[in-house]
Each structure stands twice: as structure tokens, then as C-alpha cells.
Amino acid sequence: MSKVLVVIKSMGIGDLCILIPNIHAISKKIAGPVTVLAQKNTRAEAILKHDPHIKEVIELDENEIKGFLNIIKKIKVKNFDQAYIYSDSIRLYLISKLSSIKKIFHYPFFSKQGKNFFRTAKEFTENILHVKVDSQSKIYFDEENSNTIKSKFNISDEKKNIVCGISASGPTKRWDVENYIKLLENLNSKYKCNFFLAAGKNDEDLVNQVVKSSIGKNCISFSKMSIAETIPIIGSCKYYIGNDTGWGHIASGLGLKALFLFMDSPPLAYGVYSKNISVIVPEGESINSCTHNTRGKNKISFEKVFSKTVELID
């Protein structure tokens, strides 16, 4: 059996989630699990922990990823015979070459600028493996503790259990938190709801605004939890409503019906790869026109988001 290394240069959780079908396709092709090399920011170790297609995750911190010899030292001893590099990086190619990996597949050098992220990865994998890649991500988690999780967080079919992605990688990609408070209040008046606030430790100000509002008693925050702790909770819910953020891509990979608000990022790259994702873009924009620097957070109306959310749930 081949010993395969999959190299991921991208830093984001969403990027990792989008690449999962490609990793699975490689694993199926070689009839065995693969090793993934990724940055810690992707949270690959937590997200891929229970994945049967993954043998091991090698995570690199911010300092390690900038290195050269230290990465070679980590991977050369493992005697990989194939590497799939989801990047056009010459440095990562040389690292693989100097790690004595015989077969190295990579994006053409200097080719990635302006390319569609998920389509580039999909076409790369399909061209090498000569198979069709289903772009729908699947994230595995330990379901044996499902009843314990549901009991602990009061998750049942009597309520709509909704993960709400109030955070994002920057303010231009984040619908105003006041809109989310209003949305949750209106949803709770229509259904009995539990809301799980998908936000990190740097988003405490957003979390506090929601928790201190009238809907706060129905909310549980993820901000003090690790990604590993949140995955079985998310997997026990049915819906994700929120910004285009890593939490949403995790939710989609766990099978939740998801509504993504795109206001300053391209849905063609991050919103159409999954059948679980529905997309809202700013007024006057389309899935094709909305991209980085659209800056349309104030052109997404509350009425549209509420209507689309009700449509998703019903």
C-alpha cells in the first residue's frame, strides 16, 4: 500500500472542510488512510480526528510553517512515497522532494492566483486520480456520546436546535450582531429554539451582546470551548444560520442544513460545493458577482434572512 502525504497550505477551517472530499478520494484510490500536513489554524487534528480515511495529522504552528528543514525533519522519517500538494508553492514542492518522496503532485507553479478554490482542488484531484470527486464534505465524529451531549445541552426534537454563526474573519464579512439578535428573537417566537453561538475566544464582545439580550436565556456559547468539544454538539443540531465562516463549513460537513450570508467573500468558491448550503448575497449582487471587497453587509435585509431561515427550517 502506498504511503501518502496530503499537504494543505491554506490557513482556514473552511478551506480544510472544502478539501476533505479530495482527501477521501485519494484514500479510496490507494485503499488506505493518508497522512495530512496542515497548519494548526485549520484545526485539522480536531476536525479529522475520527475520520477513517486519515491515518495521522501533522500540524504546524505559525513558526513551523515558515520553516524548511524542520518540516523535512518531520516528514522524511515517515518514508512517504507520494505527496499531493494543494498549492502552487515551490517551497512545499522542494520540501517534499528533499524528503525523498518519489511521486509529487502539485498545482502548476504560479497558477493559483485568482482561481476558484474548490473547483481548482476538485479538478486537480480528478485529473490525477481519473475519478469523479463528489464535492460534498463529510466530517466524522464520535456518535456514541450523542445521547449524553443531547441531554447535557437540552437538544431534542421538541425544539429547533440552531447553530448561529455570528463571528467571521473580519468585520466586513460579519452581518451586524443586532440583526442576529432580532433574528433569534423572531425565530423563537415562531418555534421553540435552542441557539448555539458559533464564536471564538476573540468574539466575546459579540457573544456578550447576544447573551445580555432578551434571547440570551436560549443561547449557549462556543467561545470557551475547543473545536473538538463543539463538533459533537454541532452534529446533534439540524440547522446553521450565519456568516460564511469556518463554523458553517463544519456544520455543512456534519450534515446540517445551512444558510450562509455572503457579503465580502465569493460564494462560487465557498458556497456551492455542498448541497447542504443555501446562499444569501447582498441586494444587487449575485452568486457570480459577489466576491472579496464586495462590502455588502448593509445590503442584506433582515426580512430576507428571516424568510430564508423559515424556508430552510420548514
N, C-alpha and C positions, 0 to 999 in steps of 0.2 A: 504494500500500500504506500502511496506517495505521502511524504510529509510536507504539508502545505502551510505557508505563511501568507496571511492576508494582511496587507498594510493599508491603514487608513490614515490619511494626513489630516482630514477635516477635523475641526475642533468641536463641532456642535453635536448635541444629543440627537437633534432632528436628522442631521447628516448620517449619523450611525444607523438610526432606525430605517432610513431610506435604503441604506446599503445592505441591510440584513437579507433580503431575498437573494442578492448576488452571492453572499457568503453561503447561504443554504444551497444554492445551485452548485457552487464549487464542491461543497461537502458531498452532495449527492453524486456528482460526477466521479469523484475519487472513491466513493463508497466508504467514507470515514470522516471523522471530525477534523477540523482545521484549527490552527492557532491564529489568533488575531492580535496584531500590534496596533495600538491606538493611544491617543492622548487621554490623560485622565479626565479632561473636561468632557469627553464623550460619555463618561460613566459606563464604559463598555463592560467592565467587570461585573457591575450590578445588573445591567440590562441583559447580558448574555449568560448569566450565572447558571441558569437551569436549561440552557439550550443544548439539545443532544447533538447538534452539528458543530459544537465548539469544544475543542479539547482543552484549550488554555487561552487566557487573555493576558497579554503582556502590556501593561500600562506604563506610559512615560509621563513624567511630570514636566512642568514648563522648562526646567533647565535641561532635563534629559533629551527632550525632543529637539533641542537646538544642537545637541552634540553629534558626534560622528563615531569615534572609536568606542564610546560607551554603549552605543546601540549595537554595534558589531559584536562587542563582547557578550551582550545579552542573547543574541540570536545565533551566532556562529556555532556555539556549543550544542545547539539543538539539531544540527545537521538536516536542515530543510533542503528538499530538492526542487521545490517550486515556490515562487513568490508571485502574488497578484497584487500589484500596487495601484490603488485607486487614486492616482495622482500623476501629474506630468513632471514630478520633481526629479531632477538629475541626481540630487543628493541621495534620495531614497533608493534610486536605482544603483548608485555606486555602493551604498551600504549593503544592499542585497548581494551585489557582485562580490564584494570583499568578504562577505560572509559565506562564500563558496556555494551559493545557491546556483544551480546549473540552469534552470529554466526560469526566466524572469519576464513576466508580462506586465506592461505598464501603459499608461496613456502616452501617445506621442508627445515628445518634449515640446514645451512652449505651445501647447494646444488647448489648454483648459479655459483660457480667458474668454469670458462671455458665453460659455457653453451652459446648456441646461443640465443641472446637477444630476437629477435622477435618470434622465434619458442617456446622458453620457455614460454613466455607470452601467446601465442596462445593456446598451449596445456593445460596450467593451466586453462584458461577460458573455453575451450571446455570441459575439464574433469569435471568441477564444474557445468556448465550450461547444459551440454548434448546437445549442439548445435554446428553447424559448424560456425566458425568465418571467414568471408572474411577479409583478412589482409590489404586490400586497405583502407588507411586512407581517411577521408573526413573532411575538415575544412570548417566551415560555416563563412560567413561574410555578412555584410550589403550591399546588391547589389543595394539598392535604390539610392545610391550616385554614381553608376557606371559611368553614363554619365558625372558627374562633375569631377570625377577622370580622366576619359579619356581625357576630354577637358583640364584639368589643366596640364597633363603630355604628351599631344600630342600623345595619344595612339589611333591608328586607324588601320583598315585592310590594309591600303596602305603601312604600314611598318611592319617589323618583330620586335615584341616587346619581348626583351630577357632579362631575369634576369641572371646576371653573378655573380656567387659565387666565388669571388676572395679571400675571407677570409677562415679561418679554425681555429680549436682549437690549432694548433701548426704548426711550420714551416715545419715539416716533412710530414704534411698532406695537404700541400699547393703547388700546381703547381706554378712555378715562375710567378710573375706578368708580366714579359716581354713576356712570352708566351701568356698570356691573351691579352695583348695589340696587339700583332701580330694577334691573332685570331680575335679580334674585327675588326681590320683594314681590314682583308681579307673578313670577313663576310659582312662588309659594302660596299666593292667593288662589291660583288655579289648580295646583296639585299639592299634595303633601311631599315635602322635599327635604333631602339632606344635601348639603353643599360641601364639597371638599376643595379648599382653596389651594390651587396649584401655584405655589410661590416658594422662592428660596429664602435663605437667611438674609439676603440683601434686600428683600422686599417687605420687611416688617412694617414699614410705613403704610404700604398698600393693604396688608393683612389687617393692621390695626383699624384702618378706616372702615373695613367691612365688618370686623368683629364688633366695633363700637356702634354700628348702625342697628336699625330695628330687626334686621335679618340675622344678626350676629349669632343668636342662640341656635340657629340651624346650621352653623358653619364649623368645620374642623379644618385647621391649617396644616399644610405640609412643611411649613417654613423651618421647623425644628427637627424634621425627620430626614433621614438619608433617602436617597433614591431607592435603595434596596427595600427599605421599610414601606415606601409608598406603593411599590409595584403591586403587591397582593391586594392593597386597598383599591387602587385604580381598577385592577382586574375584577373586583367584586361589584363595580359600578356598571352602569349601562350607557352613560352619556358623557361627552366632553363638550363644553362650550367655552370658547376663549380665543385668545390671540394665537397667531402662528408661533408656537413655542415648542420646546422640547417635550414638555408635559403632554401636549396634544399629540405629538408623534408617538410617544409611549402609549397613550390611550388608544390610538388607532391600531397600533401593533398588538394591543391586548384585546382587540375586538370591539371596542366601544364605538357607538355611533357618534361622530364628531362634527361639530360646526366650527370652522376656522375663520377668524376675521383677519383678512389680509389688507394691510393699509400702507405698508412700506417694504414689502418683500414679494417675490414672484410666485404666485400660485401655480404657474406652469411647472416650476421646479419643485415646489414643496406641497402642493395641494391636490394634484391629480393622480398621484401614483397609487393611491389607496381608495378602494370602493367604500371605505368607512368614512371618508372625509367629504363633507359638504363645504362650500366656499362662499364667503361674502366678501365683496370688494367695494371700495368707495363709490359713491354716486358719480356717474360719468366715466367710470373705468370698467374694464372687462378683465376676464381671466388672462387674456393676451396682453393687455396694456399695463396692468398693474405690475410694478417691479420695484427694485430698490430706488429710493428717492421719490416715490410717488407722494409720500407725506399726506396721506388721506384720512388720518384718524378722525378728523372732524366732519368727514363726509360719509360716515356710516351712521345711519339713523337708528335710534333706539327701536322705533316701530318695526324696522326691517329685521333687526336681530331678534326681537321678541317673536315676531311672526314666524321666522325661520326656525327658531328654537321649538316653538309649539308644533310646527310641522314635523320636525325631527322626532319629537317625543311621541306624537300621536301616530 
